[in-house]
């Protein structure tokens, strides 16, 4: 995972939930466009169901999921946190509705 702050979109296909990350300079719509094209190439449909941000501090072993996408709304941050906890088992991972 990238260090610092990144944007995240939550994208559903028929059978899977995807999280896509982009450096904070990207726009949520552009992030989704990239993933949508890749998913369509596999013969699947997708829908972006929300966005947010992730702040990653590797030195402190902390990850914060927060915020929302102005275009897509807020992703379910509890789902994002549960996925991150599977990979980063020794981290303090939390979420907040505060912030953009």
Secondary structure, DSSP 8 states (H G I E B T S, - for coil): --SEEEEEEEEE-SS-EEEEEEETTS-HHHHHHHHHHHHHHTT---EEEEEEEEEEETTTTEEEEE--BTTTBB--HHHHHHHHHHH-TTSEEEEES---
